Amino acid sequence: MFKQLFHLNPDSTNTLQQQVREQISKAILAGHIPADMQLPSTRELARMLKISRNTVIIAYQELIDDGYLISRQRAGFFAAPDIRKDCLPVPCDHDHHTRHTPDWQGLLIDKPELLAEPGQVRWQQAQYPFVYGQLDPAMFPVKRWRECSLDSVRTQSVKSWSSDHYNSDDPLLIEQIRSRLLPRRGIWAEADEILITVGAQNALYLLLNALLGPGRVFGFENPGYPDLSRIARLVGAKTRALPVDRNGLVVNEQLDHCDVVFTTPSHQFPTTVTMPLDNRKALLERAAADNFLIIEDDYECETNFASHPTPALKSLDRHQRVIYVGSLSKTLSPGLRMGYIVAPKRLVAALRELRRLILRHPPTNNQRTVGLFLERGYHDSLIRHLLEVYEERWQLIRQGVDELMPVSTIPPTFGGSAYWIEGDAGLDSLALQSLAVKQSIIIEPGQCYYDQNGPLNCFRLGYSSIATERIRPGLERLAVLVAQLTR
């Protein structure tokens, strides 16, 4: 019986000891090991699983300490008799429906469509993942992160973050953002002008809920971040798709009558073009004259190869009209979900209260770990390493596209982690994506970034997630597919 219950996975990220402990505890809670059934001895289980006996001994001892097992002298190990006393019986029919079952399709105000692109969820298994927004696992600073994580759970640190902070953030992280991250972009802010969020997505959701409503107009870049218009519509606002050219957001009369305008001036999302300094000043002048607010998403501010990067829009603002959104997703880890908002105190106070109604505050243990990582200079070292790697990959993609796909055009770019490709007018990027997945290549069609009726000939090649040595072979395979579709 136990041979069927316990199977170790050599590809698991958990240690053998953790796997043994997990499988035994789950089997006990599921009722597969009743209280009167003797478990194998440590020697027997080690032989059965072909692992060290010490591994089993430690796992058994932890299960005893946690109340899952008891040890009877000269009798062996048994499941604790009271471990399942609070478990409810499993219903026999999970799919039972009656005429009184709610009509969820009719009850839902918003009927979301799954927008996940094919292959995105399994990009780590692909040989050539030209995926944007993911990080090459080989570049993650495991040793440094582990050090900061361990220090964040030392007794004194735990005392400071383990209680409910109601709606406040970790002061160490706030100070590091204020004194280390923001000055690089020419931004100076006080502690009460900064709010920690669960990534930039959470920041944008909070801002649009706080600033928009029925009758208000939200302007967003087109092409741009597709979730923005949907959030705006959920809060009852009107939406206006604003055109983008090779200088980023077009600053003209189309901004008239907008209450809030969203822009990504440093690296326009997704085309990667950079808004010139004159255009930024013109946008600020128009915002003051026409009385609208600007949300600046500086999502790739750290990955800039230019020797003199253009200053953040927020740093040029003299009338408190720019709300700045930053994130650590593109440098440290997208899975960490750590972002922040920089805005006037009164707005931050309102956002803090809105955030409290949703989740109070992001986990403070994570905030402390990130704060330590920044304070010790590990983030600075990581950025320097990323810039070296990304610039090499950027050059490889530029050379590869020029040589292998000459029909494509690339707008000017000064860094970031992706290329925006405008192929031949006859190219269908959706068909290209489908063919590419079959050859273990993942690309991102550009049509989904347009508000409606976007062109089919655009696609994006991310290079943050693909190993450097795989870029050229991946482009060679992709070029063959592009040629097939545009022949």
C-alpha positions in Angstrom: 0.0 0.0 0.0 2.7 2.5 1.0 4.5 2.0 -2.3 1.4 3.4 -4.0 1.0 6.3 -1.6 4.5 7.6 -1.6 6.3 8.8 -4.8 9.3 11.2 -4.8 9.6 13.6 -7.7 13.3 14.2 -8.7 12.3 17.4 -10.6 10.5 18.9 -7.5 11.9 22.1 -6.1 11.3 20.6 -2.6 13.9 18.6 -0.8 13.5 14.9 -0.3 12.8 15.5 3.3 10.0 18.0 2.5 8.5 15.6 0.0 8.4 12.7 2.5 6.8 15.0 5.1 4.3 16.4 2.7 3.1 13.1 1.3 2.7 11.5 4.7 0.8 14.4 6.2 -1.5 14.6 3.1 -2.2 10.9 3.3 -3.1 11.1 6.9 -5.5 14.1 6.4 -7.1 12.4 3.4 -7.8 9.3 5.6 -5.6 7.0 3.7 -3.6 6.1 6.8 -6.0 5.3 9.7 -4.9 5.7 13.3 -4.5 1.9 13.9 -2.3 1.4 10.8 1.5 1.2 11.5 3.7 3.2 9.2 6.9 1.6 7.8 10.0 1.9 10.0 12.5 4.6 9.0 14.7 1.9 7.6 11.9 0.3 5.6 10.7 3.6 4.1 14.2 4.7 3.2 14.8 1.4 1.4 11.4 1.7 -0.3 12.1 5.2 -1.5 15.8 4.6 -2.1 16.9 7.6 0.0 19.0 8.1 3.1 17.5 6.8 6.4 18.5 10.1 8.1 16.2 11.9 5.7 13.3 9.7 6.8 14.2 10.0 10.5 14.2 13.8 10.3 10.9 13.8 8.4 9.3 11.5 10.9 10.5 13.6 13.8 9.0 16.8 12.3 5.7 15.0 11.8 5.7 14.0 15.4 6.5 17.5 16.5 3.6 18.9 14.4 1.2 16.3 15.8 0.7 14.2 12.7 2.5 11.1 14.1 2.9 9.4 17.4 5.7 7.0 18.3 4.7 3.9 20.4 7.6 2.2 22.2 8.5 -1.1 20.5 5.4 -0.8 18.2 6.5 1.9 15.7 4.9 5.0 14.2 1.2 5.6 13.8 -1.0 8.5 12.7 -2.1 10.6 15.7 -5.7 9.5 16.6 -7.1 13.1 16.9 -5.5 14.6 13.8 -8.6 14.3 11.7 -11.3 15.1 14.3 -12.0 18.5 12.8 -12.1 17.3 9.2 -15.5 17.3 7.5 -16.6 14.4 5.3 -16.0 14.9 1.6 -19.2 15.4 -0.3 -20.0 12.5 -2.6 -21.2 14.7 -5.6 -19.3 17.8 -6.4 -21.3 18.5 -9.6 -24.8 18.4 -8.2 -27.0 21.1 -9.8 -30.6 22.1 -9.1 -33.0 24.6 -10.5 -32.1 26.9 -7.5 -28.4 27.0 -8.5 -27.4 30.7 -9.2 -27.1 31.8 -12.8 -23.6 33.1 -12.5 -23.5 34.2 -16.1 -26.4 36.5 -15.4 -25.3 37.7 -12.0 -21.8 38.7 -13.0 -21.5 42.4 -13.8 -18.2 41.9 -15.6 -17.9 38.8 -17.7 -14.1 38.3 -18.1 -12.6 36.6 -21.0 -9.4 34.6 -20.6 -6.7 36.6 -22.3 -3.8 34.4 -21.6 -1.8 33.8 -24.8 -1.0 30.3 -25.9 2.3 29.1 -24.5 2.7 31.9 -22.0 1.9 29.7 -19.0 4.5 27.1 -20.1 7.3 29.4 -21.3 9.9 27.8 -19.0 9.5 24.5 -20.9 10.1 26.2 -24.3 13.5 26.2 -26.0 13.2 29.7 -27.3 11.0 31.8 -25.0 10.9 35.3 -26.5 8.6 36.2 -23.6 8.3 39.7 -22.2 8.0 40.4 -18.5 9.6 37.1 -17.3 13.0 36.8 -15.8 15.7 34.3 -16.8 15.9 32.1 -13.6 19.7 31.9 -14.1 20.0 35.6 -13.4 18.1 35.6 -10.1 20.4 36.4 -7.1 19.4 33.4 -5.1 22.2 33.7 -2.5 21.7 37.4 -1.8 17.9 36.9 -1.7 18.2 34.0 0.7 20.4 36.0 3.0 17.9 38.9 3.2 15.0 36.4 3.6 16.7 34.7 6.5 17.6 38.1 8.2 13.9 39.2 7.8 12.8 36.3 10.0 15.2 36.8 12.8 13.5 37.5 16.1 13.8 41.3 16.2 12.6 41.6 12.6 9.6 39.3 13.1 8.5 41.4 16.1 8.4 44.5 13.8 6.4 43.0 10.8 4.4 40.1 12.2 1.6 42.2 13.6 -1.2 43.8 11.6 0.0 47.2 10.4 -3.5 48.2 9.5 -2.7 50.4 6.5 1.0 51.4 6.9 4.1 50.0 5.1 7.5 48.9 6.2 9.6 52.0 7.0 12.8 50.5 5.8 11.4 49.8 2.3 9.9 53.3 2.1 13.2 54.8 3.0 15.1 52.8 0.4 12.6 53.7 -2.4 12.7 57.4 -1.3 16.5 57.7 -1.0 17.9 55.0 -3.4 15.5 54.3 -6.3 13.6 57.6 -6.9 16.7 60.0 -7.0 18.0 58.1 -10.0 14.9 59.3 -11.9 15.3 62.8 -10.6 12.4 62.4 -8.2 12.4 63.6 -4.5 9.6 62.5 -2.3 8.7 62.4 1.4 7.8 59.1 3.1 4.1 60.0 3.2 4.1 60.5 -0.6 4.9 56.9 -1.2 2.5 53.9 -1.1 3.6 50.2 -1.5 1.4 48.1 -3.8 1.2 44.5 -4.9 2.9 45.3 -8.2 2.2 48.0 -10.8 -1.1 46.3 -11.7 -2.5 46.8 -8.2 -1.2 50.4 -8.3 -3.1 51.2 -11.5 -6.3 49.5 -10.2 -6.2 51.7 -7.1 -5.5 54.9 -9.0 -8.3 54.3 -11.6 -10.8 53.5 -8.8 -9.8 56.6 -6.9 -9.7 59.0 -9.8 -12.3 57.8 -12.2 -16.1 57.3 -12.2 -19.2 57.9 -14.3 -18.8 60.9 -16.5 -15.0 61.1 -16.3 -12.8 60.4 -19.3 -9.7 58.2 -19.2 -7.2 58.5 -22.0 -4.7 55.7 -22.6 -2.0 54.9 -25.2 -3.0 52.8 -28.2 -1.3 50.4 -28.6 -0.8 50.1 -24.8 -1.6 48.1 -21.7 -4.8 46.2 -22.5 -6.2 45.9 -18.9 -6.4 49.7 -18.4 -9.4 50.4 -20.5 -11.2 47.4 -18.9 -10.5 48.7 -15.4 -11.7 52.2 -16.4 -15.0 50.8 -17.8 -15.6 48.8 -14.7 -15.7 52.0 -12.6 -18.1 53.6 -15.2 -15.6 55.9 -16.9 -15.5 56.8 -20.5 -12.4 55.7 -22.4 -10.4 57.3 -25.1 -7.7 55.5 -27.1 -4.8 57.9 -27.8 -2.5 57.4 -30.8 1.2 56.6 -30.4 3.9 57.4 -33.0 7.7 57.1 -33.0 7.9 59.7 -30.2 5.4 57.9 -27.9 2.1 59.4 -26.9 1.0 62.1 -29.5 0.5 65.4 -27.6 -2.4 67.2 -29.4 -6.0 68.2 -29.1 -7.1 64.5 -28.6 -6.1 65.0 -25.0 -8.8 67.7 -24.6 -11.6 66.8 -22.1 -9.6 63.9 -20.6 -9.6 63.8 -16.8 -6.8 61.3 -16.5 -4.2 60.4 -19.1 -2.0 57.3 -18.8 1.5 57.2 -20.5 4.7 55.2 -20.5 7.2 57.9 -21.7 10.5 56.2 -21.0 9.7 53.0 -22.9 6.3 53.1 -24.5 4.4 49.9 -23.8 4.6 47.8 -26.0 6.5 49.6 -28.9 9.4 50.6 -26.6 9.8 54.1 -28.2 11.0 56.9 -26.0 9.2 60.3 -25.6 11.6 63.2 -26.3 12.2 65.9 -23.7 10.3 68.5 -25.7 7.2 66.3 -25.9 7.3 65.7 -22.2 7.3 69.4 -21.5 4.5 69.9 -24.0 2.4 67.2 -22.2 3.0 68.8 -18.8 2.0 72.2 -20.2 -1.2 70.8 -21.7 -2.1 69.0 -18.5 -1.8 72.3 -16.5 -3.8 74.2 -19.2 -6.5 71.6 -19.7 -6.7 70.5 -16.0 -6.0 66.8 -16.3 -3.9 64.3 -14.3 -1.1 62.1 -15.7 -0.3 58.6 -14.6 3.3 57.8 -15.5 4.2 54.1 -15.6 8.0 54.1 -15.5 8.0 50.3 -15.8 11.5 49.8 -17.3 13.3 52.8 -15.8 16.3 50.7 -14.6 17.0 48.9 -17.9 18.2 51.8 -20.0 21.4 51.5 -22.0 21.6 55.3 -22.9 24.5 57.2 -21.2 22.1 60.1 -20.5 18.6 58.7 -20.0 15.7 61.1 -20.4 14.4 62.2 -17.0 11.2 60.9 -15.6 8.1 62.9 -16.4 7.5 63.2 -12.7 10.8 64.9 -12.2 9.8 67.7 -14.6 6.4 68.2 -13.0 6.0 71.6 -11.1 2.2 71.4 -10.6 1.8 68.0 -8.9 -0.1 66.7 -11.9 2.0 63.5 -12.4 1.4 60.4 -10.4 4.4 58.1 -10.7 4.1 54.3 -10.7 7.2 52.1 -10.2 7.8 48.4 -9.8 10.6 45.9 -9.1 9.1 43.3 -11.5 11.4 44.0 -14.4 14.6 43.9 -12.3 14.2 41.7 -9.2 11.3 39.4 -10.0 7.8 39.6 -11.6 6.6 37.0 -9.1 7.5 39.1 -6.1 4.6 41.6 -7.0 6.2 44.6 -5.4 5.3 48.1 -6.7 4.8 51.6 -5.5 3.0 54.9 -6.1 4.6 58.4 -5.7 1.9 61.1 -5.5 0.9 64.1 -3.5 0.2 63.4 0.2 -3.6 63.9 0.0 -3.9 61.4 -2.8 -1.6 58.9 -1.1 -3.8 59.1 2.0 -6.9 58.4 0.0 -5.2 55.5 -1.8 -4.0 54.1 1.5 -7.5 53.9 2.7 -8.8 52.4 -0.5 -6.0 49.8 -0.3 -7.0 49.0 3.3 -10.5 48.1 2.2 -9.0 45.6 -0.3 -6.0 44.0 1.4 -4.9 46.4 4.2 -1.3 46.3 3.1 1.1 44.0 1.1 2.8 41.3 3.2 5.2 43.1 5.5 7.7 40.2 5.6 8.1 40.6 1.9 8.5 44.3 2.3 11.2 43.9 4.9 13.1 41.4 2.7 13.0 43.8 -0.3 14.1 46.6 2.0 17.1 44.7 3.2 18.0 43.7 -0.4 17.9 47.4 -1.5 19.7 48.6 1.7 22.7 46.3 1.2 23.2 47.3 -2.4 22.3 43.9 -3.9 19.7 45.5 -6.1 22.3 47.9 -7.5 24.6 45.0 -8.3 21.7 43.1 -9.9 20.9 46.1 -12.2 24.5 46.4 -13.4 24.5 42.7 -14.2 21.1 42.9 -16.0 22.3 45.9 -18.1 25.3 44.0 -19.3 23.3 40.9 -20.2 20.3 42.8 -21.7 22.5 45.0 -23.9 24.2 42.0 -25.3 20.9 40.3 -26.0 19.5 43.6 -27.5 22.4 43.7 -29.9 21.9 40.0 -30.9 18.3 40.5 -31.6 18.9 43.7 -33.6 21.6 41.9 -35.7 19.5 38.8 -36.1 16.4 40.7 -37.2 18.3 42.8 -39.7 20.0 39.8 -41.3 17.2 37.3 -41.1 14.0 39.3 -41.4 14.8 42.4 -43.5 11.1 43.1 -44.1 10.7 44.0 -40.5 11.1 47.5 -39.1 12.2 48.4 -35.5 11.4 51.7 -33.9 14.2 53.5 -32.1 14.9 52.0 -28.7 17.4 52.7 -25.9 17.1 49.7 -23.7 14.3 47.8 -22.0 13.8 44.1 -22.4 11.9 43.6 -25.7 11.8 44.4 -29.4 8.6 45.5 -31.1 8.5 44.1 -34.7 6.4 45.5 -37.5 6.5 42.9 -40.2 5.4 42.8 -43.8 1.8 44.0 -44.3 0.8 40.4 -45.2 2.2 38.9 -42.0 -0.4 37.3 -39.7 1.3 37.3 -36.2 -1.5 35.0 -34.8 -0.7 32.4 -37.4 3.0 32.9 -36.7 2.5 32.4 -33.0 0.7 29.1 -33.7 3.4 27.8 -35.9 6.2 29.0 -33.6 4.7 27.2 -30.5 5.0 23.9 -32.4 8.8 24.5 -32.7 9.1 25.5 -29.0 9.3 29.2 -29.9 7.1 31.6 -27.9 6.4 35.1 -29.3 3.7 37.7 -28.5 1.3 38.9 -31.2 0.8 42.6 -31.1 -2.9 42.8 -31.9 -4.0 42.4 -28.3 -2.3 45.6 -27.3 -4.6 47.7 -29.5 -8.0 49.0 -28.3 -9.7 47.5 -31.3 -8.9 46.3 -34.8 -5.2 46.3 -34.3 -2.9 45.3 -37.1 -1.9 41.6 -37.5 1.6 42.2 -38.7 3.1 43.3 -35.3 4.6 41.1 -32.7 7.0 41.4 -29.7 10.2 39.6 -28.9 11.2 39.7 -25.3 14.7 38.9 -24.3 14.7 38.9 -20.5 13.6 35.3 -20.2 15.6 33.6 -23.0 19.2 32.4 -22.5 21.7 34.5 -24.6 23.1 31.6 -26.6 19.5 30.6 -27.7 18.7 33.9 -29.3 20.3 33.4 -32.7 19.1 29.8 -33.2 15.6 30.9 -32.1 15.6 33.8 -34.6 16.8 31.6 -37.4 13.8 29.2 -36.9 11.4 32.1 -36.5 12.7 33.7 -39.7 11.8 30.6 -41.7 8.3 30.7 -40.4 8.0 34.4 -41.2 9.1 33.7 -44.7 6.6 30.9 -45.1 3.7 33.2 -44.0 4.7 36.2 -46.1 5.8 34.3 -49.3 
